[in-house]
Amino acid sequence: MPDRRALVVGLVLGLAAIAGPAGGVSAQENAQAKLPVVASFSILADFVRQVGGDRVGVTSLVGPDGDAHVYSPTPADAKALSAAKLVFINGLHLEGWLPRLVKSSGTKAALVTATKGIEPIEAAEQEHAGKGGHGHAHGHDDPHAWQSIANAKVYVANIRDALAAADPAGKAVYDANAAAYLARLDATEAEVKAAVARIPAQRRKAITTHDAFGYFVKAYGIEFLAPQGVSTEAEASARDVARIIRQIKAQKVPAVFLENITNPRLIEQIARESGARIGGELYSDALSAASGPAGTYIDMMKHNISEIEKALAAGPA
């Protein structure tokens, strides 16, 4: 008489083979079932992935190490928008190229401004103008609101609510994912504040390529100077560079930092002529590749404060 357990196992395996993986849902069908959304740039895309989890398929228009200030959309971007149910944007005039892309794509997706509810700070007034005598294109609002973790929590809440509205069946998942992520953001902010506290007050100042850290300055008390304005579209003039060098010498600024989205030559020139040391590379407007030091927003904030502390905490005042 055949072994009864063997018969049962054979029956189960046979049924599984007929039904296919995941009770009849193939991997391809599962991928297609995800809510298709688009985010304008890599930092925002990470927020959406953290909240959306496995229920959401996220396409980032501007990828890792990409510059959202000067991005040129592609036909693939228009195709992604046309298939999306939601399009998440930063707003505050960061994505000047986006309205044309939305129009050309014919998308019916809801447009979600992730900075809704954030009080913008004024962009630092710059004395220079870009090519052709034009200043930056951001108006008076600084778009880099994600540089404050308190603001990042507003992004997350807006994303959570938009996903739940578009996919009511996933509301409990989005709520749980958002709550867990908000707790991680609180822990990260505590690390940032502790690191700043270890830097002597007189050394809490540095130079970056462009003025992307205004919200960080306001939240955490590190003073950043920049020869460029809030957009990389405008080039620093010789007058701006000379002014920054004088400022470094007068205020004894300890370090200058490279940024992942900008040409390093400007900072290298300023360091050479001012005598300030070059600190590490900071991530301002874009994440690194997943294998890099800033593959997620939390990794980015931890990396940045680590580089800032290393460069500013030690050495003569």
N, C-alpha and C positions, 0 to 999 in steps of 0.2 A: 504493500500500500504506500503510495507516495507520501513523502513527508509533508505534513499539513502546513508547516511554516514556509516551506519552499513554495507551495502553491499560493499562499497569501502574498508573499513577496513578488512572485511572478505576476499575479493579478494587478498589484499596485503599480509595478513598473510598466505593465501594458497600458493601463489607464493613463499613466503619466505621458507615455509616448503619444497616445491618441490626442490628449488634451493639449500637449505642447507646454513650453515653459510658463511658469507663473499662472497655472490654471487656465491656459489657453491664450494668454496675452504674450505675444512675442516681444523681444527686445525692441524691435522697430516700432511696433504699435505702442509700446510703453513710452518711447521717446516722443512719438507724435502726440501722445496724450498730455504732455507737459504744456503748461501755459506759455506761449511764445511771447517773450518781451525783449525789448531793446533798451540798452542804457547808453548814454552818449559817450561816456569815457570810463576808463578802467576802475577808478575808485568807486564811482557810483555803481558800476556793474558788480563789484564785490559786495556792497551793501545789499543789493537785490538778491544775490546768491545766498547770502547769510540768512536772509529772511525767508526767501522762497524755498530753499532747500530742494528736495527732489521733485517738487511739484512744478517747478519753473525752469524753462530753458532760456538762458540769458545770452544775448549777443551784445558785445561791446563794440561800438562804432570805432572809437579811438582806443587802440590796444595798449599793452604795456609799453612804457617808455615813450608813448606818443604824446604829442602836444596838441591839446584841445583848442588852444588859441588860434592855431594856424592850419587846422586839419582841412584836407581836401577830400570830400566824400567820393565814394566809388559806386559803380553800378550795383555791386554786391550789397552796399549799404541801403540803397533804395529798395532792393529786393527784400532785405531783412525787415525794413519798415513796413512794406506792403503786407507781410505775413504776420506782423506783430499784433497782439491784442492791447498791449500797453507800451508806451515809449516814455522812459524816465529821463528827464533832463535836469541839469543843475539849475539853469536859469541865471539870474543876475548878469545877463549878457555874456556869459562864458562862451556859449556855442553860437557865434554869429553866423555860422554857415548852415545851421540846422533848419531854419524856416524854409529855405529854398529846397533843401533835401526832402522835407516833409511834403511840400507841395508837389515836387516832381514825382515822388513815390506813389502818390494817390492813396496813402494809407488811411484807413478808417480807425486806427488805434487811438485810444485815449492818450492825451499828452499829460504827463504827471510832472509837475515841478517839485523836485525833492527838497528845495530850500524854503518851501512855503511855511511861513510862521517864524522864520529866522530874521532877526533884525540885522540888516546889512550894515557894515561899517563903511565909511568913506574911504575910497582909494587914496593913498598918499599922493599929494599933488607933486607932479614931476616937472622939473624945469625944462626938460628936453622935449623935442618932438621927434617922431619917427621919420622915415623916408618921405620926402616930398613935403616936409613941414607939418605932417599930421600927427597928433598925439594918439594915445591908445584909444581903442574903440569901446571901452567898457562903461562910458559915462562916469558917474561918481561912485558907483557901488563896487566894492571889492568882491569878486565872485568866489574867492577861495575859502568859502565858509567851512569846508570840511576840516580845516586845520585846527579847529576847536572841537574837542571830543564832545563837549556839550551840544554843539551844533550837529555833530554826527548822529547823536541820539534823535534829533528832530528829523533828519533824513530817514532814519530807520522807522520812526513812527509813521511818517508819510508813506513810505514804501509798504509797510504792513497794511495800512488802511486801504491803499490802492489795490493791492493784491487780493485782499479779502473782498473788496467790492467787485472785482473782476471774476473772482473764483470763490463764491460763498461757501462751497463745500470744503474748501481748504482753510477756512478762517481759523479753526482751532490750531492747525499746524503753523500758520503764519504767526498767530499770537504767541505760541510756545517758542518758536524759533526766535522771534523778536525779543521776548523776555530774556531768553538765555544769552542772546548776543548783547543786549543792553547791560547785563551783569558783567560780561567780559569787557565792555567798554568802560564801565565804572572802575574795574580793576586796573585797566590800562592807564586811565587818567590818574589814578593814585600813584602809579609808577612814574608817570611823567612829572607830576608835582614833586615827588620825592627827589627825583634827579635834579630838577631845577633848584631845589632847596640846598643841594650839595655844592652848587656853583656859587662862589663868592659874589655878592651883590654887584661889586664894581666890575666884574668880568662877564656880566650877563648881556653881552652885545657882540654882534657878528655881522658879516657881510654875506649876502646871497646874490645870485645873478639877477633875478627879477623879484619884484615885490609880492611874493606869494604867501607871506607868513604873517600878515596883519592880524588875522584872527588868533593865531598862535601867540603873538605878542600880547594881545589884549587878555587872553586867557591865562597865560603862564609867566609873563614878565620877562621874557628874553627879548632884547631889542635887536631887530634886524634892519639893516640899511641895505639899499639896493640901487645900483645905477640905472636900472630899467624900471618902468612902471609895472602895473599889475598884468600887463600882457607882454608876451614875447614878440608880438608883432612890431613893437617899436624898438629901434636900436638905440643904445646909449651913445650920447655924443661925447666928444673929447672933453667938453666942459663938465659933463656929469662925472666922468671918470676922474678928472682932476679934483673935483669937489669931494668925491668919496675918498680919495687918497689923502687929502688934507684932513678929512674927518677922522680917518683911521689913526693918523698920527696924533691929532689933537686929543682924541678921546681914548687913545691906547687900546683900540679894538684888537682883541687877542687873535681872532681867526677869521678867515674867509672860507666860504663853502661852495663847492660845486653843486650843480643840480643835474638830475638825470635827463632833463628835457632840453638843456641848453648847451651851447658851445662853451667848452671850458676855457677858451683863450682869453675871454674878458677877465675872468677871475684870476687866471694865472698872471695876467698883466698887472692887475691891481695888487696882487700879493708881491710880485717882484718889485714894484715901484714903491710900495708902502712898507715892506718889511714884515707884514702880517703873515702868519703861517697859514697854509692851506689845510683846512680840516677835512673831514670825510665828505662823501657824496650824500646829499640830502634828496629825498623824494618829495616833490612839492605838488605837482599836478597829475602825476601818473604813477601807477604801481610798477614794480619791476616784473620781469617774467616770473612765473610760478617758482622756478628754481632759484631765483635771486633772493636778496635780503628783504625785499618789501613786496612779496607776492600777494599780500592781503593788506587791508587798511590797518589792522592792528599791528601787523608786522612792520608796516611803514612807520607808524608812530613810535613804536619801540626802537626801530633802527635809527630814526632821526634823533630822538632824544639821547640815545646812546652815543651817537657821533658828536652831538652838541656838547654833552657832558665831558667826553674825552678831550675835546679841543679847548673847552673853556674852563674847566674846573682846576686844572693844574697849571703851574707856571707863575711867573711874576705878575702882580697886579698892574 
